[in-house]
Amino acid sequence: MSLAEVVAAALFVGVLAYALFGGADFGSGFYDLTAGGTKRGAELRTLVDHSIGPVWEANHVWLIYVLVTWWTAFPETFAAAMSTLIVPMLLALLGIVLRGASFAFRKYAATLSQARLFGAIFAISSVITPFFLGTVAGGIASGRVPATGRGDLWTSWLNPTSIFGGIIAVGTCAFLAGTFLCADASRSGQQTLAEQLRRRTLAVGAATGIVVFVALIPIQRDAPTLADGLMNQAAPLVGISALFGIATLVLVGIRRFAVARVTALIAVAAVVVGWGVGQYPWLLVDEVTITDAAGAPATLEALLVAVGLAVVIVLPALGYLFKLTQSESWSRHAG
């Protein structure tokens, strides 16, 4: 494995972490959006606040890590992608900003109407952000980002691969969040709420699984390089995703929520890693490979040192934060 591929692998670990942890965070907004009226949805919205409150901002560390690593190690491809896909990137960024602000403001709203407004902005932003990030991935995977210059500002992300990518991103985020919220509700003794979430999670999971496999048909025509990779080198990962996705649905169905969280993470991780393996060795599909896009060796080496330091310094802190979140959530609900 070349130095450039090692750096690309480190970058992709950040993509995977953001998809899993940030994805579960964004997915909670789907359940907030569909919770119902002010009175009927109060219990679920309180659970969402308690579940993501301490970590929702920390999860964006992964996005920052991905962007910094990308523009440092592969600067020309970063410039090409940002120039071509600037519209969905700006919309995703807008969603992140509005989501964070409204999540905070909702807690301090002076009136019920203000709380409803901020709640609606939070929920809608939680859905549109992963959608537009998914369209960015689809634009790159379908070969619509040129290595030099700027591609079309609209067809680069308004195409079958991007649209399906956005829908799948929203569905997988909601599926992950559902399994986590089911476990939180059950653990805190909110069995009625856990049952409501269980039914919604089963529906979301089944629908997302269907979309994933239906999407393979248009992707074959629209993104043949990616489709070929998914059917060959990434085929085992596609199979693992299907297997663990079904296992998660079964576990949620029989109310084994704690185990379902693990299988859901594996299922989504397999989808994301399968996309990366299917796209390999391209950084911009059909345009430039990872090795050809890399910057100077000295830059890559220094970047790996920085990544190593981040692993030692940042990861333990994040792990401890998640541990505290779980114990705090349990104590708060139980109390």
Protein Blocks (a to p, Z undefined) as FASTA:
>chain_A
ZZklmmmmmmmmmmmmmmmmmmmmmmmmmmmmmnopfklmmmmmmmmmmmmmmmmmmmmm
mmmmmmmmmmmmmmmlmmmmmmmmmmmmmmmmmmmmmmmmmmmmmmmcfbfklmmmmmmm
mmmmmmmmmmmmmmmmmmmmnopacfehjddfklmmmcfklmmmmmmmmmmmmmmmmmmm
mmmmmmnopamlmmmmmmmmmmmmmmmmmmmmmmmmmmmmmmmmlmmmmmmmmmmmmmmm
mmmmmmmmmmmmnopaklmmmmmmmmmmmmmmmmmmmmpccfbghkbcfklmpccfklmm
mmmmmmmmmmmmmmmmmmmmmmmmmmmmmmmmmZZ
